[in-house]
Amino acid sequence: MKRHWLVPLTPLYAAGLALRELRLNKGWEAVQCLRWPVVSIGNLSTGGSGKTPLTIALARALTQRGVQVDVLSRGYGRQSKLPARVSIGESAEAFGDEPLLMAREAGVAVYVAAERYQAGLMAEAARPASPHLAVHLLDDGFQHRQLHRDLDIVLLDRQDWQDSLLPAGNLREPRKALSRAGVIAITAEGPGLEPNLQKDLKAWGWQGPLWRLHRKMEVPAVEEPVVAFCGIARPEQFFEGLEAGGLHVAARFAFRDHHRYSAADLKRLASAARSAGAGVLLTTGKDFVRLGKLASDFPESLRLQTAGLRIEIENVSEAIDWLEGRLKSSSADPRL
């Protein structure tokens, strides 16, 4: 969403970015280093690019290769700033919705902390000696430059490519920040958009690896009308995915990103379902995690289901071969 009335403030934001870049380049802002290689999965914008499902996909793929994997996350919205290992039986308030979802679906240990270096130290202390190749996946880490990373994977779609800096646009960094990336992963949707974006990137000067991603929404088979709701950065992608999957979406509710649900929200959704003649509520995996115990408070006549988002890397075996090679090279370097 563009906020044209805030354009006069964009130069101030850009100046703040330039000052931080200077601090990092001059060594005035400390960069900490973990013993294991760190691979960051991030983007340029404020959210909604598919970082979490890509992190899950990479964790699974690397684990299948025998790589020891964990995930480091900030744990947005959690109540504590202390480092902790995510327990899948706890609430989103304790760890954040995305870390909890990753712990449940990726099958690896997930650690959260306000300072992700501390999360990494906890992870390495839990497994001080490993005969296998090991890696930390840094969730949403492109701008978290206080932690050294061995590789940055940056997700990019057409919307980000054409967007502008905060606060008028949604970009946390300008397009030129892509020069720090080791891999750019294209997540553009729709026929013809990905090849065009690839062409634009090459014209811009990108010569590094380019991964093509396929977003697969796992839509449940429901014949009756449904009421869909979510609290994510780009809700239109969720709603459009449901309709593309053949569902009749009778009503849509878009809450703010990382919305914490209340009993009043449940009543509103149940009322909308009754009015629409819908017996099913559909939401995302992240939202289901955030509902917590409230998920069981809907009327028995109203079923709550989720539509998951899965990301598949095109030519995944080749991509993971390349990534493994980078990790082995990084692991050979001396660590602090």
Secondary structure as a PSIPRED ss2 file (coil, helix, strand):
# PSIPRED VFORMAT (PSIPRED V4.0)

   1 M C   1.000  0.000  0.000
   2 K C   1.000  0.000  0.000
   3 R C   1.000  0.000  0.000
   4 H H   0.000  1.000  0.000
   5 W H   0.000  1.000  0.000
   6 L H   0.000  1.000  0.000
   7 V H   0.000  1.000  0.000
   8 P H   0.000  1.000  0.000
   9 L H   0.000  1.000  0.000
  10 T H   0.000  1.000  0.000
  11 P H   0.000  1.000  0.000
  12 L H   0.000  1.000  0.000
  13 Y H   0.000  1.000  0.000
  14 A H   0.000  1.000  0.000
  15 A H   0.000  1.000  0.000
  16 G H   0.000  1.000  0.000
  17 L H   0.000  1.000  0.000
  18 A H   0.000  1.000  0.000
  19 L H   0.000  1.000  0.000
  20 R H   0.000  1.000  0.000
  21 E H   0.000  1.000  0.000
  22 L H   0.000  1.000  0.000
  23 R H   0.000  1.000  0.000
  24 L H   0.000  1.000  0.000
  25 N H   0.000  1.000  0.000
  26 K H   0.000  1.000  0.000
  27 G C   1.000  0.000  0.000
  28 W C   1.000  0.000  0.000
  29 E C   1.000  0.000  0.000
  30 A C   1.000  0.000  0.000
  31 V C   1.000  0.000  0.000
  32 Q E   0.000  0.000  1.000
  33 C C   1.000  0.000  0.000
  34 L C   1.000  0.000  0.000
  35 R C   1.000  0.000  0.000
  36 W C   1.000  0.000  0.000
  37 P C   1.000  0.000  0.000
  38 V E   0.000  0.000  1.000
  39 V E   0.000  0.000  1.000
  40 S E   0.000  0.000  1.000
  41 I E   0.000  0.000  1.000
  42 G E   0.000  0.000  1.000
  43 N E   0.000  0.000  1.000
  44 L C   1.000  0.000  0.000
  45 S E   0.000  0.000  1.000
  46 T C   1.000  0.000  0.000
  47 G C   1.000  0.000  0.000
  48 G C   1.000  0.000  0.000
  49 S C   1.000  0.000  0.000
  50 G C   1.000  0.000  0.000
  51 K H   0.000  1.000  0.000
  52 T H   0.000  1.000  0.000
  53 P H   0.000  1.000  0.000
  54 L H   0.000  1.000  0.000
  55 T H   0.000  1.000  0.000
  56 I H   0.000  1.000  0.000
  57 A H   0.000  1.000  0.000
  58 L H   0.000  1.000  0.000
  59 A H   0.000  1.000  0.000
  60 R H   0.000  1.000  0.000
  61 A H   0.000  1.000  0.000
  62 L H   0.000  1.000  0.000
  63 T H   0.000  1.000  0.000
  64 Q H   0.000  1.000  0.000
  65 R C   1.000  0.000  0.000
  66 G C   1.000  0.000  0.000
  67 V C   1.000  0.000  0.000
  68 Q E   0.000  0.000  1.000
  69 V E   0.000  0.000  1.000
  70 D E   0.000  0.000  1.000
  71 V E   0.000  0.000  1.000
  72 L E   0.000  0.000  1.000
  73 S E   0.000  0.000  1.000
  74 R C   1.000  0.000  0.000
  75 G C   1.000  0.000  0.000
  76 Y C   1.000  0.000  0.000
  77 G C   1.000  0.000  0.000
  78 R C   1.000  0.000  0.000
  79 Q C   1.000  0.000  0.000
  80 S C   1.000  0.000  0.000
  81 K C   1.000  0.000  0.000
  82 L C   1.000  0.000  0.000
  83 P C   1.000  0.000  0.000
  84 A E   0.000  0.000  1.000
  85 R E   0.000  0.000  1.000
  86 V C   1.000  0.000  0.000
  87 S C   1.000  0.000  0.000
  88 I C   1.000  0.000  0.000
  89 G C   1.000  0.000  0.000
  90 E C   1.000  0.000  0.000
  91 S C   1.000  0.000  0.000
  92 A H   0.000  1.000  0.000
  93 E H   0.000  1.000  0.000
  94 A H   0.000  1.000  0.000
  95 F H   0.000  1.000  0.000
  96 G C   1.000  0.000  0.000
  97 D H   0.000  1.000  0.000
  98 E H   0.000  1.000  0.000
  99 P H   0.000  1.000  0.000
 100 L H   0.000  1.000  0.000
 101 L H   0.000  1.000  0.000
 102 M H   0.000  1.000  0.000
 103 A H   0.000  1.000  0.000
 104 R H   0.000  1.000  0.000
 105 E H   0.000  1.000  0.000
 106 A H   0.000  1.000  0.000
 107 G C   1.000  0.000  0.000
 108 V C   1.000  0.000  0.000
 109 A E   0.000  0.000  1.000
 110 V E   0.000  0.000  1.000
 111 Y E   0.000  0.000  1.000
 112 V E   0.000  0.000  1.000
 113 A C   1.000  0.000  0.000
 114 A C   1.000  0.000  0.000
 115 E C   1.000  0.000  0.000
 116 R H   0.000  1.000  0.000
 117 Y H   0.000  1.000  0.000
 118 Q H   0.000  1.000  0.000
 119 A H   0.000  1.000  0.000
 120 G H   0.000  1.000  0.000
 121 L H   0.000  1.000  0.000
 122 M H   0.000  1.000  0.000
 123 A H   0.000  1.000  0.000
 124 E H   0.000  1.000  0.000
 125 A H   0.000  1.000  0.000
 126 A H   0.000  1.000  0.000
 127 R C   1.000  0.000  0.000
 128 P C   1.000  0.000  0.000
 129 A C   1.000  0.000  0.000
 130 S C   1.000  0.000  0.000
 131 P C   1.000  0.000  0.000
 132 H C   1.000  0.000  0.000
 133 L C   1.000  0.000  0.000
 134 A E   0.000  0.000  1.000
 135 V E   0.000  0.000  1.000
 136 H E   0.000  0.000  1.000
 137 L E   0.000  0.000  1.000
 138 L E   0.000  0.000  1.000
 139 D E   0.000  0.000  1.000
 140 D C   1.000  0.000  0.000
 141 G C   1.000  0.000  0.000
 142 F C   1.000  0.000  0.000
 143 Q C   1.000  0.000  0.000
 144 H C   1.000  0.000  0.000
 145 R C   1.000  0.000  0.000
 146 Q C   1.000  0.000  0.000
 147 L E   0.000  0.000  1.000
 148 H C   1.000  0.000  0.000
 149 R C   1.000  0.000  0.000
 150 D C   1.000  0.000  0.000
 151 L E   0.000  0.000  1.000
 152 D E   0.000  0.000  1.000
 153 I E   0.000  0.000  1.000
 154 V E   0.000  0.000  1.000
 155 L E   0.000  0.000  1.000
 156 L E   0.000  0.000  1.000
 157 D C   1.000  0.000  0.000
 158 R H   0.000  1.000  0.000
 159 Q H   0.000  1.000  0.000
 160 D H   0.000  1.000  0.000
 161 W H   0.000  1.000  0.000
 162 Q C   1.000  0.000  0.000
 163 D C   1.000  0.000  0.000
 164 S C   1.000  0.000  0.000
 165 L E   0.000  0.000  1.000
 166 L C   1.000  0.000  0.000
 167 P C   1.000  0.000  0.000
 168 A C   1.000  0.000  0.000
 169 G C   1.000  0.000  0.000
 170 N C   1.000  0.000  0.000
 171 L E   0.000  0.000  1.000
 172 R C   1.000  0.000  0.000
 173 E C   1.000  0.000  0.000
 174 P C   1.000  0.000  0.000
 175 R H   0.000  1.000  0.000
 176 K H   0.000  1.000  0.000
 177 A H   0.000  1.000  0.000
 178 L H   0.000  1.000  0.000
 179 S H   0.000  1.000  0.000
 180 R H   0.000  1.000  0.000
 181 A C   1.000  0.000  0.000
 182 G C   1.000  0.000  0.000
 183 V E   0.000  0.000  1.000
 184 I E   0.000  0.000  1.000
 185 A E   0.000  0.000  1.000
 186 I E   0.000  0.000  1.000
 187 T C   1.000  0.000  0.000
 188 A C   1.000  0.000  0.000
 189 E C   1.000  0.000  0.000
 190 G C   1.000  0.000  0.000
 191 P C   1.000  0.000  0.000
 192 G C   1.000  0.000  0.000
 193 L H   0.000  1.000  0.000
 194 E H   0.000  1.000  0.000
 195 P H   0.000  1.000  0.000
 196 N H   0.000  1.000  0.000
 197 L H   0.000  1.000  0.000
 198 Q H   0.000  1.000  0.000
 199 K H   0.000  1.000  0.000
 200 D H   0.000  1.000  0.000
 201 L H   0.000  1.000  0.000
 202 K H   0.000  1.000  0.000
 203 A H   0.000  1.000  0.000
 204 W H   0.000  1.000  0.000
 205 G C   1.000  0.000  0.000
 206 W C   1.000  0.000  0.000
 207 Q C   1.000  0.000  0.000
 208 G C   1.000  0.000  0.000
 209 P C   1.000  0.000  0.000
 210 L E   0.000  0.000  1.000
 211 W E   0.000  0.000  1.000
 212 R E   0.000  0.000  1.000
 213 L E   0.000  0.000  1.000
 214 H E   0.000  0.000  1.000
 215 R E   0.000  0.000  1.000
 216 K E   0.000  0.000  1.000
 217 M E   0.000  0.000  1.000
 218 E E   0.000  0.000  1.000
 219 V C   1.000  0.000  0.000
 220 P C   1.000  0.000  0.000
 221 A C   1.000  0.000  0.000
 222 V C   1.000  0.000  0.000
 223 E C   1.000  0.000  0.000
 224 E C   1.000  0.000  0.000
 225 P C   1.000  0.000  0.000
 226 V E   0.000  0.000  1.000
 227 V E   0.000  0.000  1.000
 228 A E   0.000  0.000  1.000
 229 F E   0.000  0.000  1.000
 230 C E   0.000  0.000  1.000
 231 G C   1.000  0.000  0.000
 232 I C   1.000  0.000  0.000
 233 A C   1.000  0.000  0.000
 234 R C   1.000  0.000  0.000
 235 P H   0.000  1.000  0.000
 236 E H   0.000  1.000  0.000
 237 Q H   0.000  1.000  0.000
 238 F H   0.000  1.000  0.000
 239 F H   0.000  1.000  0.000
 240 E H   0.000  1.000  0.000
 241 G H   0.000  1.000  0.000
 242 L H   0.000  1.000  0.000
 243 E H   0.000  1.000  0.000
 244 A H   0.000  1.000  0.000
 245 G C   1.000  0.000  0.000
 246 G C   1.000  0.000  0.000
 247 L C   1.000  0.000  0.000
 248 H C   1.000  0.000  0.000
 249 V E   0.000  0.000  1.000
 250 A E   0.000  0.000  1.000
 251 A E   0.000  0.000  1.000
 252 R E   0.000  0.000  1.000
 253 F E   0.000  0.000  1.000
 254 A E   0.000  0.000  1.000
 255 F C   1.000  0.000  0.000
 256 R C   1.000  0.000  0.000
 257 D C   1.000  0.000  0.000
 258 H C   1.000  0.000  0.000
 259 H C   1.000  0.000  0.000
 260 R C   1.000  0.000  0.000
 261 Y C   1.000  0.000  0.000
 262 S C   1.000  0.000  0.000
 263 A H   0.000  1.000  0.000
 264 A H   0.000  1.000  0.000
 265 D H   0.000  1.000  0.000
 266 L H   0.000  1.000  0.000
 267 K H   0.000  1.000  0.000
 268 R H   0.000  1.000  0.000
 269 L H   0.000  1.000  0.000
 270 A H   0.000  1.000  0.000
 271 S H   0.000  1.000  0.000
 272 A H   0.000  1.000  0.000
 273 A H   0.000  1.000  0.000
 274 R H   0.000  1.000  0.000
 275 S H   0.000  1.000  0.000
 276 A H   0.000  1.000  0.000
 277 G C   1.000  0.000  0.000
 278 A C   1.000  0.000  0.000
 279 G C   1.000  0.000  0.000
 280 V E   0.000  0.000  1.000
 281 L E   0.000  0.000  1.000
 282 L E   0.000  0.000  1.000
 283 T E   0.000  0.000  1.000
 284 T C   1.000  0.000  0.000
 285 G H   0.000  1.000  0.000
 286 K H   0.000  1.000  0.000
 287 D H   0.000  1.000  0.000
 288 F H   0.000  1.000  0.000
 289 V H   0.000  1.000  0.000
 290 R H   0.000  1.000  0.000
 291 L H   0.000  1.000  0.000
 292 G H   0.000  1.000  0.000
 293 K H   0.000  1.000  0.000
 294 L H   0.000  1.000  0.000
 295 A H   0.000  1.000  0.000
 296 S H   0.000  1.000  0.000
 297 D C   1.000  0.000  0.000
 298 F C   1.000  0.000  0.000
 299 P C   1.000  0.000  0.000
 300 E C   1.000  0.000  0.000
 301 S C   1.000  0.000  0.000
 302 L C   1.000  0.000  0.000
 303 R E   0.000  0.000  1.000
 304 L E   0.000  0.000  1.000
 305 Q E   0.000  0.000  1.000
 306 T E   0.000  0.000  1.000
 307 A C   1.000  0.000  0.000
 308 G E   0.000  0.000  1.000
 309 L E   0.000  0.000  1.000
 310 R E   0.000  0.000  1.000
 311 I E   0.000  0.000  1.000
 312 E E   0.000  0.000  1.000
 313 I E   0.000  0.000  1.000
 314 E C   1.000  0.000  0.000
 315 N C   1.000  0.000  0.000
 316 V H   0.000  1.000  0.000
 317 S H   0.000  1.000  0.000
 318 E H   0.000  1.000  0.000
 319 A H   0.000  1.000  0.000
 320 I H   0.000  1.000  0.000
 321 D H   0.000  1.000  0.000
 322 W H   0.000  1.000  0.000
 323 L H   0.000  1.000  0.000
 324 E H   0.000  1.000  0.000
 325 G H   0.000  1.000  0.000
 326 R H   0.000  1.000  0.000
 327 L H   0.000  1.000  0.000
 328 K H   0.000  1.000  0.000
 329 S H   0.000  1.000  0.000
 330 S H   0.000  1.000  0.000
 331 S H   0.000  1.000  0.000
 332 A C   1.000  0.000  0.000
 333 D C   1.000  0.000  0.000
 334 P C   1.000  0.000  0.000
 335 R C   1.000  0.000  0.000
 336 L C   1.000  0.000  0.000
